[in-house]
Amino acid sequence: MEESPLRVLVCGDVHGRMGAVFSRVQTIQKKTGQFDLLLCVGEFFGSTPEAEEEWQQYKSGAKKAPIHTYILGAGSQETVKKFPSADGCELADNITYLGRRGVFTGVSGLQIAYVSGQEAQQEPAPAHCFTPKDLTALVAPLTGSSKFRGVDILLTSQWPKGAWRFANQPEVDTKSCGSAAIANLADKVKPRYHFAALEGAHYERLPYRNHVVLQENAQHVTRFIALATVNNPAKKKYLYAFNILPMKTMDHTELVKQPQDVTENPYRRVAKDKKETLTSSLGVAAAEEEPSTQFFFDLSSGQNRGGRGRGRKRPDWDGGRGGSGPKQPRRHPLPPGTCWFCLASPQVEKHLVVSIGTHCYLALAKGGLTSGHVLVLPIGHYQSVVDLASEVLAEMDKYKAALRSFYKSRGERCVLFERNYRSQHLQLQVVPVPLDRCATEDIKEAFMVQAQEQQMELMEIPQHSDLKQIAPPGTPYFYVELDSGEKLFYRIQKHFPLQFGREVLASEALLNIPTRADWKECKQSREEEEAACAQLRDQFQPYDFALED
């Protein structure tokens, strides 16, 4: 017999307006049928005389909640006195206080983890605050089991810090909102639904995945939902209804289905600035607040080339070494030894440089497949896209956009690829392909087929995925981005053909120039390179954002 899903209602801050909440619940139940339980996050009690009078009616039995109601503890010092015990208890008929923290498992098997109050900022912790010990006591018994996959629901008074990363933005002050400890808790216990309140705002985040694509087995997604205050004047949503089957009763395939709008996990981003760390026993660094402008820097590169040139922008650039020229805005990372691609290096053939930005530069590819074949490279020393600082990634993305526009004006689409294997400096290869030569689908098929022929599994990854989640720093990989936004990825195991990207594009099915697959066979004299670079520089000038300032 198939299990029937539980029907659950969740409410935001009640602030003592119990009559309003229960009246609304009764109206809903008359229209749609009975719900199994009501979960209240945020502040349940109010501090006004009217709120106290209303509560006494429920406490005395004069009124009764029309549904099994479970509430969190005090979210402020004012309401601490309403809770006689930290362990949880029944406060009135049909109204149960869950407790300071713990896991509640219903007869159906539905598992609800909960933490009451706000993160303690001092010792000893006030009665309405939770401590690192509280979180450890909650997490350890759950994650200690080899069968642990996550919990069905997580209830917290406070929002998790950074929940909005990679997703839609909430109407709150993101600098002050939320707790880093709650964020780490959510990452640890992997709830299918996470509810919070206290901020007076309604926010439904896009679902996020709990596994790393291509590295971990698929897991269920998490939906974070924050609810507003009951009867708020702006009429923001404060009551949320949903159906849920307990995780333990579900088929695994059904459980781990990924919706189309799923994002990366917002809590697994490693902070670059370690000033703010979570001092809890969970021992996880708190995620530093960062702008959410670009999270899927999907830039690509890949081949061992030499030679770059001098652009028309910043001709007095001194490579960060000091000198009589204008000051550098920042110091760029330098290589441990000789590098052919760091712009400060004497080995760089600067006559091939087309444009120089603040963090990146554009150069004509030495022995290019076509006359428009270019490289986008970081000025400082970085090995791959996943190693780049956010500002470098952002500028590389600007170069990508400028090149797409430039090629489009010439009747071409561009293919980008990166090979992070047997290379020491990131090279983003950008190759234009005439629109009338082949379709995007042809290019994709050529890469897939030729990879298969060489026993490599080139996988398509979500367009908005973060390459850093798929390939942590140090991971060898090959990566392609098509003009449609589609992305292909291969994690290099042992051996990889160094010219693979060029070979595919040069093949008969695409550019049909197989003799140009190896860059060494396409070398030109310095005079020819200088002339080709000067021509490309002039053609690219209307699209070169680096000339604007």
Disulfide bonds with the S-S distance in Angstrom:
none
